[in-house]
Amino acid sequence: MKKVYRLENLDCAHCAAKMETAIAKLEGVTKVQISFLTQKLTLETDCDDQTAIVEQAKKICKKVEPDCRLLG
């Protein structure tokens, strides 16, 4: 399943790359892409319910950049 989420207050392309790398390691994630310019995260998973993965991704975003919020 592929879904696009909006990011808020993503201030740095380097932080986006760090988030992308960490989220890609989560179980169930097949592909992830974070665009600093559009402030969007594209997430592809092998499951229909992405709720647990999104919650983990939110924690990763907060850890890398405390002001950043993953909306979704």
mmCIF file of the N, C-alpha and C atoms, coordinates in Angstrom:
data_MODEL
# 
_entry.id   MODEL 
# 
loop_
_atom_site.group_PDB 
_atom_site.id 
_atom_site.type_symbol 
_atom_site.label_atom_id 
_atom_site.label_alt_id 
_atom_site.label_comp_id 
_atom_site.label_asym_id 
_atom_site.label_entity_id 
_atom_site.label_seq_id 
_atom_site.pdbx_PDB_ins_code 
_atom_site.Cartn_x 
_atom_site.Cartn_y 
_atom_site.Cartn_z 
_atom_site.occupancy 
_atom_site.B_iso_or_equiv 
_atom_site.pdbx_formal_charge 
_atom_site.auth_seq_id 
_atom_site.auth_comp_id 
_atom_site.auth_asym_id 
_atom_site.auth_atom_id 
_atom_site.pdbx_PDB_model_num 
ATOM 1   N N  . MET A 1 1  ? 0.847  -1.175 0.000  1.00 0.00 ? 1  MET A N  1 
ATOM 2   C CA . MET A 1 1  ? 0.000  0.000  0.000  1.00 0.00 ? 1  MET A CA 1 
ATOM 3   C C  . MET A 1 1  ? 0.897  1.244  0.000  1.00 0.00 ? 1  MET A C  1 
ATOM 4   N N  . LYS A 1 2  ? 0.550  2.189  -0.833 1.00 0.00 ? 2  LYS A N  1 
ATOM 5   C CA . LYS A 1 2  ? 1.321  3.428  -0.934 1.00 0.00 ? 2  LYS A CA 1 
ATOM 6   C C  . LYS A 1 2  ? 0.455  4.584  -0.463 1.00 0.00 ? 2  LYS A C  1 
ATOM 7   N N  . LYS A 1 3  ? 1.048  5.436  0.376  1.00 0.00 ? 3  LYS A N  1 
ATOM 8   C CA . LYS A 1 3  ? 0.322  6.583  0.896  1.00 0.00 ? 3  LYS A CA 1 
ATOM 9   C C  . LYS A 1 3  ? 1.288  7.744  1.088  1.00 0.00 ? 3  LYS A C  1 
ATOM 10  N N  . VAL A 1 4  ? 0.785  8.956  0.903  1.00 0.00 ? 4  VAL A N  1 
ATOM 11  C CA . VAL A 1 4  ? 1.599  10.159 1.056  1.00 0.00 ? 4  VAL A CA 1 
ATOM 12  C C  . VAL A 1 4  ? 1.122  10.911 2.299  1.00 0.00 ? 4  VAL A C  1 
ATOM 13  N N  . TYR A 1 5  ? 2.077  11.309 3.127  1.00 0.00 ? 5  TYR A N  1 
ATOM 14  C CA . TYR A 1 5  ? 1.791  12.055 4.354  1.00 0.00 ? 5  TYR A CA 1 
ATOM 15  C C  . TYR A 1 5  ? 2.478  13.408 4.291  1.00 0.00 ? 5  TYR A C  1 
ATOM 16  N N  . ARG A 1 6  ? 1.886  14.387 4.923  1.00 0.00 ? 6  ARG A N  1 
ATOM 17  C CA . ARG A 1 6  ? 2.473  15.720 4.972  1.00 0.00 ? 6  ARG A CA 1 
ATOM 18  C C  . ARG A 1 6  ? 3.362  15.861 6.203  1.00 0.00 ? 6  ARG A C  1 
ATOM 19  N N  . LEU A 1 7  ? 4.466  16.564 6.020  1.00 0.00 ? 7  LEU A N  1 
ATOM 20  C CA . LEU A 1 7  ? 5.357  16.878 7.133  1.00 0.00 ? 7  LEU A CA 1 
ATOM 21  C C  . LEU A 1 7  ? 5.247  18.370 7.425  1.00 0.00 ? 7  LEU A C  1 
ATOM 22  N N  . GLU A 1 8  ? 5.373  18.711 8.684  1.00 0.00 ? 8  GLU A N  1 
ATOM 23  C CA . GLU A 1 8  ? 5.286  20.105 9.087  1.00 0.00 ? 8  GLU A CA 1 
ATOM 24  C C  . GLU A 1 8  ? 6.563  20.470 9.846  1.00 0.00 ? 8  GLU A C  1 
ATOM 25  N N  . ASN A 1 9  ? 7.136  21.611 9.530  1.00 0.00 ? 9  ASN A N  1 
ATOM 26  C CA . ASN A 1 9  ? 8.336  22.140 10.196 1.00 0.00 ? 9  ASN A CA 1 
ATOM 27  C C  . ASN A 1 9  ? 9.583  21.294 9.961  1.00 0.00 ? 9  ASN A C  1 
ATOM 28  N N  . LEU A 1 10 ? 9.709  20.725 8.786  1.00 0.00 ? 10 LEU A N  1 
ATOM 29  C CA . LEU A 1 10 ? 10.934 20.020 8.415  1.00 0.00 ? 10 LEU A CA 1 
ATOM 30  C C  . LEU A 1 10 ? 11.908 21.076 7.910  1.00 0.00 ? 10 LEU A C  1 
ATOM 31  N N  . ASP A 1 11 ? 12.956 21.336 8.677  1.00 0.00 ? 11 ASP A N  1 
ATOM 32  C CA . ASP A 1 11 ? 13.827 22.477 8.421  1.00 0.00 ? 11 ASP A CA 1 
ATOM 33  C C  . ASP A 1 11 ? 15.100 22.166 7.648  1.00 0.00 ? 11 ASP A C  1 
ATOM 34  N N  . CYS A 1 12 ? 15.423 20.904 7.446  1.00 0.00 ? 12 CYS A N  1 
ATOM 35  C CA . CYS A 1 12 ? 16.744 20.609 6.899  1.00 0.00 ? 12 CYS A CA 1 
ATOM 36  C C  . CYS A 1 12 ? 16.728 19.340 6.062  1.00 0.00 ? 12 CYS A C  1 
ATOM 37  N N  . ALA A 1 13 ? 17.370 19.415 4.893  1.00 0.00 ? 13 ALA A N  1 
ATOM 38  C CA . ALA A 1 13 ? 17.420 18.266 3.989  1.00 0.00 ? 13 ALA A CA 1 
ATOM 39  C C  . ALA A 1 13 ? 18.213 17.115 4.599  1.00 0.00 ? 13 ALA A C  1 
ATOM 40  N N  . HIS A 1 14 ? 19.232 17.437 5.383  1.00 0.00 ? 14 HIS A N  1 
ATOM 41  C CA . HIS A 1 14 ? 20.032 16.392 6.032  1.00 0.00 ? 14 HIS A CA 1 
ATOM 42  C C  . HIS A 1 14 ? 19.162 15.608 7.035  1.00 0.00 ? 14 HIS A C  1 
ATOM 43  N N  . CYS A 1 15 ? 18.339 16.319 7.782  1.00 0.00 ? 15 CYS A N  1 
ATOM 44  C CA . CYS A 1 15 ? 17.433 15.655 8.730  1.00 0.00 ? 15 CYS A CA 1 
ATOM 45  C C  . CYS A 1 15 ? 16.434 14.777 7.983  1.00 0.00 ? 15 CYS A C  1 
ATOM 46  N N  . ALA A 1 16 ? 15.940 15.249 6.843  1.00 0.00 ? 16 ALA A N  1 
ATOM 47  C CA . ALA A 1 16 ? 15.016 14.457 6.034  1.00 0.00 ? 16 ALA A CA 1 
ATOM 48  C C  . ALA A 1 16 ? 15.675 13.155 5.607  1.00 0.00 ? 16 ALA A C  1 
ATOM 49  N N  . ALA A 1 17 ? 16.937 13.216 5.213  1.00 0.00 ? 17 ALA A N  1 
ATOM 50  C CA . ALA A 1 17 ? 17.663 12.013 4.797  1.00 0.00 ? 17 ALA A CA 1 
ATOM 51  C C  . ALA A 1 17 ? 17.839 11.049 5.969  1.00 0.00 ? 17 ALA A C  1 
ATOM 52  N N  . LYS A 1 18 ? 18.126 11.588 7.159  1.00 0.00 ? 18 LYS A N  1 
ATOM 53  C CA . LYS A 1 18 ? 18.277 10.739 8.344  1.00 0.00 ? 18 LYS A CA 1 
ATOM 54  C C  . LYS A 1 18 ? 16.955 10.052 8.694  1.00 0.00 ? 18 LYS A C  1 
ATOM 55  N N  . MET A 1 19 ? 15.857 10.783 8.587  1.00 0.00 ? 19 MET A N  1 
ATOM 56  C CA . MET A 1 19 ? 14.540 10.209 8.860  1.00 0.00 ? 19 MET A CA 1 
ATOM 57  C C  . MET A 1 19 ? 14.228 9.108  7.851  1.00 0.00 ? 19 MET A C  1 
ATOM 58  N N  . GLU A 1 20 ? 14.505 9.383  6.596  1.00 0.00 ? 20 GLU A N  1 
ATOM 59  C CA . GLU A 1 20 ? 14.233 8.421  5.528  1.00 0.00 ? 20 GLU A CA 1 
ATOM 60  C C  . GLU A 1 20 ? 14.980 7.114  5.763  1.00 0.00 ? 20 GLU A C  1 
ATOM 61  N N  . THR A 1 21 ? 16.244 7.217  6.129  1.00 0.00 ? 21 THR A N  1 
ATOM 62  C CA . THR A 1 21 ? 17.060 6.034  6.389  1.00 0.00 ? 21 THR A CA 1 
ATOM 63  C C  . THR A 1 21 ? 16.508 5.228  7.561  1.00 0.00 ? 21 THR A C  1 
ATOM 64  N N  . ALA A 1 22 ? 16.124 5.906  8.629  1.00 0.00 ? 22 ALA A N  1 
ATOM 65  C CA . ALA A 1 22 ? 15.610 5.219  9.819  1.00 0.00 ? 22 ALA A CA 1 
ATOM 66  C C  . ALA A 1 22 ? 14.251 4.577  9.549  1.00 0.00 ? 22 ALA A C  1 
ATOM 67  N N  . ILE A 1 23 ? 13.376 5.266  8.847  1.00 0.00 ? 23 ILE A N  1 
ATOM 68  C CA . ILE A 1 23 ? 12.040 4.729  8.561  1.00 0.00 ? 23 ILE A CA 1 
ATOM 69  C C  . ILE A 1 23 ? 12.142 3.528  7.621  1.00 0.00 ? 23 ILE A C  1 
ATOM 70  N N  . ALA A 1 24 ? 13.087 3.567  6.691  1.00 0.00 ? 24 ALA A N  1 
ATOM 71  C CA . ALA A 1 24 ? 13.278 2.457  5.745  1.00 0.00 ? 24 ALA A CA 1 
ATOM 72  C C  . ALA A 1 24 ? 13.622 1.155  6.459  1.00 0.00 ? 24 ALA A C  1 
ATOM 73  N N  . LYS A 1 25 ? 14.189 1.243  7.658  1.00 0.00 ? 25 LYS A N  1 
ATOM 74  C CA . LYS A 1 25 ? 14.581 0.056  8.420  1.00 0.00 ? 25 LYS A CA 1 
ATOM 75  C C  . LYS A 1 25 ? 13.428 -0.570 9.206  1.00 0.00 ? 25 LYS A C  1 
ATOM 76  N N  . LEU A 1 26 ? 12.283 0.117  9.264  1.00 0.00 ? 26 LEU A N  1 
ATOM 77  C CA . LEU A 1 26 ? 11.144 -0.411 10.012 1.00 0.00 ? 26 LEU A CA 1 
ATOM 78  C C  . LEU A 1 26 ? 10.572 -1.644 9.323  1.00 0.00 ? 26 LEU A C  1 
ATOM 79  N N  . GLU A 1 27 ? 10.119 -2.579 10.136 1.00 0.00 ? 27 GLU A N  1 
ATOM 80  C CA . GLU A 1 27 ? 9.540  -3.806 9.598  1.00 0.00 ? 27 GLU A CA 1 
ATOM 81  C C  . GLU A 1 27 ? 8.247  -3.492 8.847  1.00 0.00 ? 27 GLU A C  1 
ATOM 82  N N  . GLY A 1 28 ? 8.134  -4.026 7.651  1.00 0.00 ? 28 GLY A N  1 
ATOM 83  C CA . GLY A 1 28 ? 6.935  -3.820 6.841  1.00 0.00 ? 28 GLY A CA 1 
ATOM 84  C C  . GLY A 1 28 ? 7.069  -2.727 5.800  1.00 0.00 ? 28 GLY A C  1 
ATOM 85  N N  . VAL A 1 29 ? 8.094  -1.888 5.923  1.00 0.00 ? 29 VAL A N  1 
ATOM 86  C CA . VAL A 1 29 ? 8.304  -0.804 4.962  1.00 0.00 ? 29 VAL A CA 1 
ATOM 87  C C  . VAL A 1 29 ? 9.037  -1.352 3.742  1.00 0.00 ? 29 VAL A C  1 
ATOM 88  N N  . THR A 1 30 ? 8.453  -1.141 2.564  1.00 0.00 ? 30 THR A N  1 
ATOM 89  C CA . THR A 1 30 ? 9.099  -1.590 1.332  1.00 0.00 ? 30 THR A CA 1 
ATOM 90  C C  . THR A 1 30 ? 9.820  -0.449 0.631  1.00 0.00 ? 30 THR A C  1 
ATOM 91  N N  . LYS A 1 31 ? 9.299  0.782  0.801  1.00 0.00 ? 31 LYS A N  1 
ATOM 92  C CA . LYS A 1 31 ? 9.944  1.949  0.189  1.00 0.00 ? 31 LYS A CA 1 
ATOM 93  C C  . LYS A 1 31 ? 9.498  3.196  0.934  1.00 0.00 ? 31 LYS A C  1 
ATOM 94  N N  . VAL A 1 32 ? 10.425 4.125  1.106  1.00 0.00 ? 32 VAL A N  1 
ATOM 95  C CA . VAL A 1 32 ? 10.098 5.397  1.738  1.00 0.00 ? 32 VAL A CA 1 
ATOM 96  C C  . VAL A 1 32 ? 10.873 6.500  1.035  1.00 0.00 ? 32 VAL A C  1 
ATOM 97  N N  . GLN A 1 33 ? 10.222 7.638  0.871  1.00 0.00 ? 33 GLN A N  1 
ATOM 98  C CA . GLN A 1 33 ? 10.888 8.791  0.274  1.00 0.00 ? 33 GLN A CA 1 
ATOM 99  C C  . GLN A 1 33 ? 10.379 10.037 0.982  1.00 0.00 ? 33 GLN A C  1 
ATOM 100 N N  . ILE A 1 34 ? 11.320 10.871 1.420  1.00 0.00 ? 34 ILE A N  1 
ATOM 101 C CA . ILE A 1 34 ? 10.960 12.128 2.045  1.00 0.00 ? 34 ILE A CA 1 
ATOM 102 C C  . ILE A 1 34 ? 11.481 13.248 1.168  1.00 0.00 ? 34 ILE A C  1 
ATOM 103 N N  . SER A 1 35 ? 10.583 14.151 0.797  1.00 0.00 ? 35 SER A N  1 
ATOM 104 C CA . SER A 1 35 ? 10.963 15.313 -0.004 1.00 0.00 ? 35 SER A CA 1 
ATOM 105 C C  . SER A 1 35 ? 10.992 16.538 0.895  1.00 0.00 ? 35 SER A C  1 
ATOM 106 N N  . PHE A 1 36 ? 12.185 17.104 1.045  1.00 0.00 ? 36 PHE A N  1 
ATOM 107 C CA . PHE A 1 36 ? 12.343 18.306 1.862  1.00 0.00 ? 36 PHE A CA 1 
ATOM 108 C C  . PHE A 1 36 ? 11.615 19.484 1.210  1.00 0.00 ? 36 PHE A C  1 
ATOM 109 N N  . LEU A 1 37 ? 11.685 19.589 -0.105 1.00 0.00 ? 37 LEU A N  1 
ATOM 110 C CA . LEU A 1 37 ? 11.078 20.722 -0.813 1.00 0.00 ? 37 LEU A CA 1 
ATOM 111 C C  . LEU A 1 37 ? 9.557  20.732 -0.723 1.00 0.00 ? 37 LEU A C  1 
ATOM 112 N N  . THR A 1 38 ? 8.934  19.577 -0.860 1.00 0.00 ? 38 THR A N  1 
ATOM 113 C CA . THR A 1 38 ? 7.470  19.527 -0.806 1.00 0.00 ? 38 THR A CA 1 
ATOM 114 C C  . THR A 1 38 ? 6.935  19.214 0.586  1.00 0.00 ? 38 THR A C  1 
ATOM 115 N N  . GLN A 1 39 ? 7.841  18.884 1.508  1.00 0.00 ? 39 GLN A N  1 
ATOM 116 C CA . GLN A 1 39 ? 7.457  18.549 2.888  1.00 0.00 ? 39 GLN A CA 1 
ATOM 117 C C  . GLN A 1 39 ? 6.502  17.352 2.918  1.00 0.00 ? 39 GLN A C  1 
ATOM 118 N N  . LYS A 1 40 ? 6.830  16.305 2.120  1.00 0.00 ? 40 LYS A N  1 
ATOM 119 C CA . LYS A 1 40 ? 5.982  15.127 2.057  1.00 0.00 ? 40 LYS A CA 1 
ATOM 120 C C  . LYS A 1 40 ? 6.788  13.857 2.250  1.00 0.00 ? 40 LYS A C  1 
ATOM 121 N N  . LEU A 1 41 ? 6.139  12.870 2.871  1.00 0.00 ? 41 LEU A N  1 
ATOM 122 C CA . LEU A 1 41 ? 6.711  11.549 3.063  1.00 0.00 ? 41 LEU A CA 1 
ATOM 123 C C  . LEU A 1 41 ? 5.845  10.559 2.290  1.00 0.00 ? 41 LEU A C  1 
ATOM 124 N N  . THR A 1 42 ? 6.462  9.829  1.382  1.00 0.00 ? 42 THR A N  1 
ATOM 125 C CA . THR A 1 42 ? 5.761  8.790  0.637  1.00 0.00 ? 42 THR A CA 1 
ATOM 126 C C  . THR A 1 42 ? 6.174  7.456  1.226  1.00 0.00 ? 42 THR A C  1 
ATOM 127 N N  . LEU A 1 43 ? 5.190  6.693  1.658  1.00 0.00 ? 43 LEU A N  1 
ATOM 128 C CA . LEU A 1 43 ? 5.440  5.446  2.374  1.00 0.00 ? 43 LEU A CA 1 
ATOM 129 C C  . LEU A 1 43 ? 4.757  4.294  1.658  1.00 0.00 ? 43 LEU A C  1 
ATOM 130 N N  . GLU A 1 44 ? 5.543  3.277  1.323  1.00 0.00 ? 44 GLU A N  1 
ATOM 131 C CA . GLU A 1 44 ? 4.996  2.055  0.741  1.00 0.00 ? 44 GLU A CA 1 
ATOM 132 C C  . GLU A 1 44 ? 5.262  0.915  1.715  1.00 0.00 ? 44 GLU A C  1 
ATOM 133 N N  . THR A 1 45 ? 4.202  0.156  2.008  1.00 0.00 ? 45 THR A N  1 
ATOM 134 C CA . THR A 1 45 ? 4.325  -0.959 2.943  1.00 0.00 ? 45 THR A CA 1 
ATOM 135 C C  . THR A 1 45 ? 3.693  -2.211 2.335  1.00 0.00 ? 45 THR A C  1 
ATOM 136 N N  . ASP A 1 46 ? 4.001  -3.340 2.944  1.00 0.00 ? 46 ASP A N  1 
ATOM 137 C CA . ASP A 1 46 ? 3.421  -4.595 2.476  1.00 0.00 ? 46 ASP A CA 1 
ATOM 138 C C  . ASP A 1 46 ? 2.148  -4.961 3.231  1.00 0.00 ? 46 ASP A C  1 
ATOM 139 N N  . CYS A 1 47 ? 1.605  -4.016 3.993  1.00 0.00 ? 47 CYS A N  1 
ATOM 140 C CA . CYS A 1 47 ? 0.368  -4.260 4.727  1.00 0.00 ? 47 CYS A CA 1 
ATOM 141 C C  . CYS A 1 47 ? -0.647 -3.158 4.423  1.00 0.00 ? 47 CYS A C  1 
ATOM 142 N N  . ASP A 1 48 ? -1.927 -3.452 4.607  1.00 0.00 ? 48 ASP A N  1 
ATOM 143 C CA . ASP A 1 48 ? -2.977 -2.478 4.327  1.00 0.00 ? 48 ASP A CA 1 
ATOM 144 C C  . ASP A 1 48 ? -3.143 -1.447 5.440  1.00 0.00 ? 48 ASP A C  1 
ATOM 145 N N  . ASP A 1 49 ? -2.853 -1.841 6.662  1.00 0.00 ? 49 ASP A N  1 
ATOM 146 C CA . ASP A 1 49 ? -2.992 -0.932 7.802  1.00 0.00 ? 49 ASP A CA 1 
ATOM 147 C C  . ASP A 1 49 ? -1.615 -0.408 8.190  1.00 0.00 ? 49 ASP A C  1 
ATOM 148 N N  . GLN A 1 50 ? -1.383 0.859  7.909  1.00 0.00 ? 50 GLN A N  1 
ATOM 149 C CA . GLN A 1 50 ? -0.079 1.463  8.184  1.00 0.00 ? 50 GLN A CA 1 
ATOM 150 C C  . GLN A 1 50 ? -0.018 2.146  9.547  1.00 0.00 ? 50 GLN A C  1 
ATOM 151 N N  . THR A 1 51 ? -1.033 1.999  10.361 1.00 0.00 ? 51 THR A N  1 
ATOM 152 C CA . THR A 1 51 ? -1.125 2.729  11.630 1.00 0.00 ? 51 THR A CA 1 
ATOM 153 C C  . THR A 1 51 ? 0.101  2.536  12.517 1.00 0.00 ? 51 THR A C  1 
ATOM 154 N N  . ALA A 1 52 ? 0.514  1.321  12.736 1.00 0.00 ? 52 ALA A N  1 
ATOM 155 C CA . ALA A 1 52 ? 1.658  1.047  13.617 1.00 0.00 ? 52 ALA A CA 1 
ATOM 156 C C  . ALA A 1 52 ? 2.945  1.614  13.028 1.00 0.00 ? 52 ALA A C  1 
ATOM 157 N N  . ILE A 1 53 ? 3.122  1.478  11.731 1.00 0.00 ? 53 ILE A N  1 
ATOM 158 C CA . ILE A 1 53 ? 4.331  1.996  11.075 1.00 0.00 ? 53 ILE A CA 1 
ATOM 159 C C  . ILE A 1 53 ? 4.358  3.517  11.139 1.00 0.00 ? 53 ILE A C  1 
ATOM 160 N N  . VAL A 1 54 ? 3.210  4.149  10.931 1.00 0.00 ? 54 VAL A N  1 
ATOM 161 C CA . VAL A 1 54 ? 3.139  5.616  10.982 1.00 0.00 ? 54 VAL A CA 1 
ATOM 162 C C  . VAL A 1 54 ? 3.456  6.116  12.389 1.00 0.00 ? 54 VAL A C  1 
ATOM 163 N N  . GLU A 1 55 ? 2.979  5.428  13.401 1.00 0.00 ? 55 GLU A N  1 
ATOM 164 C CA . GLU A 1 55 ? 3.284  5.829  14.780 1.00 0.00 ? 55 GLU A CA 1 
ATOM 165 C C  . GLU A 1 55 ? 4.789  5.756  15.053 1.00 0.00 ? 55 GLU A C  1 
ATOM 166 N N  . GLN A 1 56 ? 5.429  4.699  14.560 1.00 0.00 ? 56 GLN A N  1 
ATOM 167 C CA . GLN A 1 56 ? 6.882  4.579  14.720 1.00 0.00 ? 56 GLN A CA 1 
ATOM 168 C C  . GLN A 1 56 ? 7.597  5.670  13.924 1.00 0.00 ? 56 GLN A C  1 
ATOM 169 N N  . ALA A 1 57 ? 7.100  5.976  12.737 1.00 0.00 ? 57 ALA A N  1 
ATOM 170 C CA . ALA A 1 57 ? 7.692  7.020  11.901 1.00 0.00 ? 57 ALA A CA 1 
ATOM 171 C C  . ALA A 1 57 ? 7.580  8.389  12.575 1.00 0.00 ? 57 ALA A C  1 
ATOM 172 N N  . LYS A 1 58 ? 6.455  8.635  13.237 1.00 0.00 ? 58 LYS A N  1 
ATOM 173 C CA . LYS A 1 58 ? 6.278  9.903  13.969 1.00 0.00 ? 58 LYS A CA 1 
ATOM 174 C C  . LYS A 1 58 ? 7.343  10.045 15.054 1.00 0.00 ? 58 LYS A C  1 
ATOM 175 N N  . LYS A 1 59 ? 7.611  8.961  15.774 1.00 0.00 ? 59 LYS A N  1 
ATOM 176 C CA . LYS A 1 59 ? 8.627  8.992  16.828 1.00 0.00 ? 59 LYS A CA 1 
ATOM 177 C C  . LYS A 1 59 ? 10.005 9.246  16.245 1.00 0.00 ? 59 LYS A C  1 
ATOM 178 N N  . ILE A 1 60 ? 10.300 8.643  15.101 1.00 0.00 ? 60 ILE A N  1 
ATOM 179 C CA . ILE A 1 60 ? 11.591 8.853  14.446 1.00 0.00 ? 60 ILE A CA 1 
ATOM 180 C C  . ILE A 1 60 ? 11.734 10.314 14.034 1.00 0.00 ? 60 ILE A C  1 
ATOM 181 N N  . CYS A 1 61 ? 10.681 10.881 13.456 1.00 0.00 ? 61 CYS A N  1 
ATOM 182 C CA . CYS A 1 61 ? 10.727 12.281 13.028 1.00 0.00 ? 61 CYS A CA 1 
ATOM 183 C C  . CYS A 1 61 ? 10.990 13.202 14.213 1.00 0.00 ? 61 CYS A C  1 
ATOM 184 N N  . LYS A 1 62 ? 10.300 12.964 15.320 1.00 0.00 ? 62 LYS A N  1 
ATOM 185 C CA . LYS A 1 62 ? 10.488 13.782 16.534 1.00 0.00 ? 62 LYS A CA 1 
ATOM 186 C C  . LYS A 1 62 ? 11.899 13.647 17.091 1.00 0.00 ? 62 LYS A C  1 
ATOM 187 N N  . LYS A 1 63 ? 12.448 12.436 17.020 1.00 0.00 ? 63 LYS A N  1 
ATOM 188 C CA . LYS A 1 63 ? 13.785 12.199 17.549 1.00 0.00 ? 63 LYS A CA 1 
ATOM 189 C C  . LYS A 1 63 ? 14.846 12.925 16.726 1.00 0.00 ? 63 LYS A C  1 
ATOM 190 N N  . VAL A 1 64 ? 14.700 12.894 15.405 1.00 0.00 ? 64 VAL A N  1 
ATOM 191 C CA . VAL A 1 64 ? 15.676 13.531 14.522 1.00 0.00 ? 64 VAL A CA 1 
ATOM 192 C C  . VAL A 1 64 ? 15.527 15.052 14.552 1.00 0.00 ? 64 VAL A C  1 
ATOM 193 N N  . GLU A 1 65 ? 14.292 15.524 14.472 1.00 0.00 ? 65 GLU A N  1 
ATOM 194 C CA . GLU A 1 65 ? 14.024 16.963 14.475 1.00 0.00 ? 65 GLU A CA 1 
ATOM 195 C C  . GLU A 1 65 ? 12.801 17.225 15.347 1.00 0.00 ? 65 GLU A C  1 
ATOM 196 N N  . PRO A 1 66 ? 13.020 17.676 16.586 1.00 0.00 ? 66 PRO A N  1 
ATOM 197 C CA . PRO A 1 66 ? 11.934 17.792 17.569 1.00 0.00 ? 66 PRO A CA 1 
ATOM 198 C C  . PRO A 1 66 ? 10.737 18.652 17.127 1.00 0.00 ? 66 PRO A C  1 
ATOM 199 N N  . ASP A 1 67 ? 10.937 19.637 16.268 1.00 0.00 ? 67 ASP A N  1 
ATOM 200 C CA . ASP A 1 67 ? 9.839  20.495 15.832 1.00 0.00 ? 67 ASP A CA 1 
ATOM 201 C C  . ASP A 1 67 ? 9.038  19.902 14.683 1.00 0.00 ? 67 ASP A C  1 
ATOM 202 N N  . CYS A 1 68 ? 9.539  18.865 14.059 1.00 0.00 ? 68 CYS A N  1 
ATOM 203 C CA . CYS A 1 68 ? 8.891  18.261 12.891 1.00 0.00 ? 68 CYS A CA 1 
ATOM 204 C C  . CYS A 1 68 ? 7.708  17.400 13.308 1.00 0.00 ? 68 CYS A C  1 
ATOM 205 N N  . ARG A 1 69 ? 6.608  17.519 12.544 1.00 0.00 ? 69 ARG A N  1 
ATOM 206 C CA . ARG A 1 69 ? 5.423  16.701 12.808 1.00 0.00 ? 69 ARG A CA 1 
ATOM 207 C C  . ARG A 1 69 ? 5.027  15.970 11.535 1.00 0.00 ? 69 ARG A C  1 
ATOM 208 N N  . LEU A 1 70 ? 4.720  14.715 11.688 1.00 0.00 ? 70 LEU A N  1 
ATOM 209 C CA . LEU A 1 70 ? 4.196  13.891 10.601 1.00 0.00 ? 70 LEU A CA 1 
ATOM 210 C C  . LEU A 1 70 ? 2.695  13.887 10.754 1.00 0.00 ? 70 LEU A C  1 
ATOM 211 N N  . LEU A 1 71 ? 2.003  14.434 9.777  1.00 0.00 ? 71 LEU A N  1 
ATOM 212 C CA . LEU A 1 71 ? 0.543  14.549 9.852  1.00 0.00 ? 71 LEU A CA 1 
ATOM 213 C C  . LEU A 1 71 ? -0.086 13.383 9.106  1.00 0.00 ? 71 LEU A C  1 
ATOM 214 N N  . GLY A 1 72 ? -0.894 12.644 9.797  1.00 0.00 ? 72 GLY A N  1 
ATOM 215 C CA . GLY A 1 72 ? -1.555 11.526 9.141  1.00 0.00 ? 72 GLY A CA 1 
ATOM 216 C C  . GLY A 1 72 ? -2.019 10.474 10.082 1.00 0.00 ? 72 GLY A C  1 
# 
